[in-house]
């Protein structure tokens, strides 16, 4: 039996960045990834660390969503959810991880 393995790759046209929405709207972000076996997509929120002298963007360790369809829903968006989100796709082949940054801009009414 021959088993074919493919490293994950993100299909870049799933959701364009930035996404601009009005406060209290709903948002769906999609990060399409392909590979064999089917990759899992984990969503994280990125933010600037005010304590860092260089004001670097860092990733929260909390996983917001983890699924194979790559979809992340935000309902009734608030201005506090403004910022950068990162999707990371991996299927376990060679511990390879690919990622994409999506910026969410929330306009206040």
Backbone torsions as a table, in degrees:
resi	resn	phi	psi	omega
1	UNK	NA	130.0	177.7
2	UNK	-101.8	124.1	177.6
3	UNK	-110.7	125.8	-179.8
4	UNK	-98.9	129.0	178.2
5	UNK	-115.2	136.1	176.1
6	UNK	-123.0	137.6	174.7
7	UNK	-70.9	145.2	179.5
8	UNK	-61.5	147.4	170.6
9	UNK	-144.7	145.8	179.6
10	UNK	-92.1	133.6	174.5
11	UNK	-86.6	111.3	-164.5
12	UNK	-71.5	-14.5	-174.9
13	UNK	-92.6	10.7	-176.6
14	UNK	-65.5	-53.5	176.4
15	UNK	-135.4	124.8	179.3
16	UNK	-85.7	154.6	-177.6
17	UNK	-120.5	139.8	4.0
18	UNK	-84.1	158.6	170.8
19	UNK	-99.6	126.5	-179.0
20	UNK	-115.7	121.1	-178.4
21	UNK	-134.5	162.4	175.2
22	UNK	-91.4	143.5	179.3
23	UNK	-51.8	140.1	-178.9
24	UNK	80.8	0.8	172.9
25	UNK	-79.1	168.3	173.6
26	UNK	-100.9	148.3	-178.7
27	UNK	-132.5	138.9	171.8
28	UNK	-122.2	121.7	176.3
29	UNK	-108.3	138.4	-178.1
30	UNK	-128.5	134.3	178.4
31	UNK	-126.8	95.9	-178.3
32	UNK	-80.2	132.2	177.0
33	UNK	-133.2	149.5	176.5
34	UNK	-134.6	155.4	-179.8
35	UNK	169.1	175.1	177.7
36	UNK	-135.0	117.2	1.0
37	UNK	-66.1	167.5	-178.8
38	UNK	-57.3	127.8	-178.4
39	UNK	-76.4	152.5	169.4
40	UNK	-93.3	143.5	179.2
41	UNK	-114.7	123.7	177.6
42	UNK	-110.0	136.3	179.3
43	UNK	-105.6	137.3	177.9
44	UNK	-131.7	157.1	173.5
45	UNK	-102.3	135.5	177.6
46	UNK	-106.7	147.5	175.4
47	UNK	-153.9	160.4	178.5
48	UNK	-78.2	136.9	179.2
49	UNK	-95.1	105.6	-178.2
50	UNK	-64.1	-18.9	-179.8
51	UNK	-80.2	-18.8	-177.7
52	UNK	-82.3	131.1	-178.7
53	UNK	-61.3	-31.7	-178.5
54	UNK	-91.2	2.5	177.8
55	UNK	53.5	44.8	-177.6
56	UNK	-74.0	151.5	175.3
57	UNK	-84.3	130.6	177.5
58	UNK	-125.8	163.9	-175.4
59	UNK	-100.4	132.3	170.4
60	UNK	-65.5	147.4	178.4
61	UNK	-81.3	-13.4	-177.5
62	UNK	-76.2	127.3	176.5
63	UNK	-82.0	124.5	-179.8
64	UNK	-81.5	-36.3	179.5
65	UNK	-156.7	150.0	178.5
66	UNK	-147.1	108.2	-175.5
67	UNK	-154.4	176.1	178.9
68	UNK	-95.4	-13.7	179.8
69	UNK	-87.8	-12.4	175.8
70	UNK	73.1	16.4	-176.5
71	UNK	-99.0	136.4	176.0
72	UNK	-130.8	122.6	-178.1
73	UNK	-103.8	136.6	170.5
74	UNK	-120.7	122.8	-178.9
75	UNK	-106.2	140.3	177.4
76	UNK	51.8	58.7	-173.5
77	UNK	-59.8	137.6	175.7
78	UNK	-110.9	164.4	179.7
79	UNK	-61.5	-21.7	-179.4
80	UNK	-74.9	-11.7	178.4
81	UNK	-94.3	1.8	175.3
82	UNK	-58.2	141.8	175.1
83	UNK	139.4	-159.0	-175.4
84	UNK	-104.3	137.8	175.9
85	UNK	-121.6	147.2	-179.3
86	UNK	-127.0	132.0	171.8
87	UNK	-104.7	138.9	177.9
88	UNK	-124.6	127.5	-179.3
89	UNK	-113.3	137.0	177.9
90	UNK	-152.8	142.9	175.5
91	UNK	-122.4	12.2	175.7
92	UNK	84.3	-1.3	179.1
93	UNK	-79.9	116.9	179.1
94	UNK	54.9	26.2	-178.4
95	UNK	53.4	28.2	-178.9
96	UNK	-79.0	130.7	178.4
97	UNK	-126.9	132.6	174.8
98	UNK	-116.6	151.8	-176.4
99	UNK	-142.8	162.3	177.5
100	UNK	-144.3	139.5	177.8
101	UNK	-100.0	132.5	176.0
102	UNK	-126.7	125.4	179.2
103	UNK	-93.1	132.6	176.6
104	UNK	-109.8	121.3	176.6
105	UNK	-111.6	119.2	-178.4
106	UNK	-104.9	119.2	179.1
107	UNK	-90.4	130.5	-179.8
108	UNK	-83.5	144.4	180.0
109	UNK	-77.4	NA	NA
